Amino acid sequence: MAQKKVVVVFGATGNQGGSVIKSIQGDPKTADEFKIRGITRDTSKPNAKALEEKGVETVAADINNKEQIKAALKGAYAVFAVTNYWEKMDAQLEEQQGRNIADLSKEAGVQHLIWSSLFNVNHLTNGKFPNVEHFDSKAAVEQYIRDIGVPATFFMPGFFMSNFEGFIRQSPPDNAYTLALPMPDDTPIPMFDAGDDTGKFVKGILTHREKLLGKRVLAATDYETPKQIIATFKECFPKDGASATFMNVSKDDYKGALAGAGMPPKAQEELYENMAFMHDYGYYGKASLDESHSVSLRLLSEFRMSRESDD
């Protein structure tokens, strides 16, 4: 029996990393082909122990520690790398984390680096929206990976569906549910369920290496507009959602709401620009999802049904 190829998964106990592990292990073909090495900060925690019980090799490593990363990548065939900008809200730190992974992947002879990336919004919008750092920092790492010649594919997660669970709220005076965002109601939003879709797309990338080296995979199930999202909400919750509406709010009102939720000014501006650029420029630069769907597809309707069954 051939030796299994080692796939290193960063953020193994998080939503995206956990989804990758679940998807690979849940498919008999990929489970036979790949051995998973899960990277987490603390292998003694229950989530890490649960992975070990499922046959995952867990390794303790801090993403900021180059020596620990180097050890974690030893003998790896493929790497799924995801970083968390929002932990420190520091673009330079996130870029350095990504560069370290890229450098050490090249040094270790990794044959397939799958980098969780996003578009450079500053470039995409010709400087109109220069503050969407959590996109631009990941895009900078993507370019660095290309520049140094690491064999890679770029996994581009869409807009997290779970965000809408917090976005659709009851508003005075009649407590009707409202989705209030700084964008027109026909703005296409690429829908993505991190806990389920990540693994399906990444597994597709792993099993289509030759076809996808150097390419971007747009990880979203479909584009939906705020108008369609409200229609879906009404369909799922016919009683409570009967009077639900969408409201295109101003920049000041949106940032004011974020301030009221305790967001610092930097985050307010970043999240505003994150919403505002999508209508005119497109989350993915107005690209079609068709090619990416040939790799893996999970219909939005399945997500809806799974959420309803949980209620």
Salt bridges, closest charged atoms under 4 A:
ASP27 OD2 - LYS203 NZ 3.10
GLU33 OE2 - LYS5 NZ 3.38
GLU52 OE1 - LYS49 NZ 3.57
GLU57 OE1 - LYS35 NZ 3.64
GLU57 OE1 - ARG37 NE 3.12
GLU87 OE2 - ARG41 NH2 2.68
GLU94 OE2 - LYS138 NZ 2.92
GLU107 OE2 - LYS70 NZ 3.17
GLU133 OE1 - LYS266 NZ 3.19
GLU142 OE2 - ARG146 NH2 2.98
GLU142 OE2 - ARG216 NE 2.91
GLU165 OE2 - ARG307 NH2 2.36
ASP186 OD1 - HIS279 NE2 3.12
ASP193 OD2 - ARG298 NH1 3.39
ASP196 OD2 - LYS200 NZ 3.72
ASP196 OD2 - ARG298 NE 2.68
ASP197 OD1 - ARG298 NH1 3.87
GLU210 OE2 - ARG209 NH1 2.40
GLU224 OE2 - ARG304 NH2 2.82
GLU269 OE2 - LYS251 NZ 3.47
GLU269 OE1 - LYS255 NZ 2.75
GLU270 OE2 - HIS134 ND1 2.60
ASP280 OD1 - HIS279 ND1 2.95
GLU291 OE2 - LYS215 NZ 3.69
GLU302 OE1 - ARG298 NE 3.96
